[in-house]
């Protein structure tokens, strides 16, 4: 792998996610390791918000973003109303999230 590929891969490995909390509320965040971040949230070591609303689960994920784009997208989603976030979630295929997580888990176990 040449330097350009390494830079490109590192530059676009950020994810935006929305979690559904145990009380039905939604939490939006960004990470470069979604599986680890979900684990941290569910251990009570993530954000203060999710700490008291466990367990949490993914209901939305966007992948392949640069850090800058992920920060902008996170900010935009956080500004959305609850109804806007629910529409975003509704439009995203949950099978796509499951497939992503399965692929990511298999990749990490190698």
C-alpha positions in Angstrom: 0.0 0.0 0.0 1.5 3.3 -1.0 1.4 6.5 1.1 -1.5 8.0 -0.9 -3.7 4.9 -0.1 -2.7 5.0 3.6 -3.5 8.7 3.8 -6.8 8.2 1.9 -7.9 5.3 4.1 -7.0 7.1 7.3 -8.7 10.3 6.2 -12.1 8.6 5.5 -12.5 6.2 8.3 -15.0 8.2 10.4 -18.6 7.3 11.1 -21.7 9.2 12.2 -24.1 7.2 14.3 -27.4 7.6 16.1 -28.1 5.4 19.1 -31.5 4.6 20.5 -31.3 4.7 24.3 -33.3 2.6 26.7 -35.7 5.5 27.4 -36.4 5.9 23.7 -34.3 9.0 23.2 -31.8 9.4 20.5 -28.1 10.2 20.8 -25.9 11.3 17.9 -22.1 10.9 17.8 -19.1 10.2 15.6 -16.2 7.8 15.9 -13.5 6.0 13.9 -14.4 2.7 15.6 -18.2 2.2 15.8 -18.1 -1.3 17.4 -15.7 -0.1 20.2 -17.7 3.1 20.7 -21.0 1.1 21.2 -19.3 -1.1 23.7 -17.9 1.9 25.6 -21.4 3.5 25.6 -23.0 0.3 27.0 -20.3 0.0 29.7 -21.3 3.5 31.0 -18.0 5.0 29.9 -19.2 6.9 26.9 -21.0 10.2 27.1 -22.8 11.5 30.2 -26.0 11.4 28.3 -25.9 7.6 27.5 -24.4 6.6 30.8 -27.8 6.7 32.5 -29.8 5.5 29.5 -28.3 2.1 28.9 -28.4 -0.2 27.0 -28.1 1.7 23.7 -28.1 0.3 20.2 -27.3 1.6 16.7 -30.3 2.7 14.6 -28.3 4.7 12.1 -24.7 4.7 10.7 -23.0 6.7 7.9 -19.5 5.6 7.0 -16.6 6.7 4.8 -16.4 10.3 6.0 -13.3 12.4 6.6 -12.9 13.7 10.2 -13.9 17.2 9.1 -17.0 16.0 7.2 -18.0 13.8 10.1 -17.8 16.7 12.5 -20.0 18.8 10.2 -22.5 16.0 9.6 -22.7 15.3 13.4 -23.4 19.0 14.0 -26.1 19.0 11.3 -27.8 15.9 12.7 -27.7 17.2 16.2 -29.5 20.4 15.0 -32.3 18.3 13.6 -35.6 17.9 15.4 -36.5 14.4 16.7 -38.9 14.0 13.8 -36.1 14.8 11.4 -33.8 12.2 13.0 -36.6 9.6 12.9 -37.1 10.3 9.2 -33.3 9.9 8.6 -33.4 6.6 10.5 -36.5 5.5 8.6 -34.9 6.1 5.3 -31.8 4.1 6.2 -32.1 0.3 5.7 -31.5 -1.5 9.0 -30.2 -4.5 7.0 -27.5 -2.1 5.8 -26.5 -1.4 9.4 -26.5 -5.1 10.3 -24.4 -5.9 7.2 -22.0 -3.1 8.1 -21.6 -4.4 11.7 -21.1 -8.0 10.6 -18.5 -7.0 8.0 -16.7 -4.8 10.6 -16.8 -7.6 13.3 -15.5 -10.1 10.8 -12.7 -7.8 9.7 -11.7 -7.1 13.4 -11.6 -10.8 14.2 -9.0 -11.7 11.6 
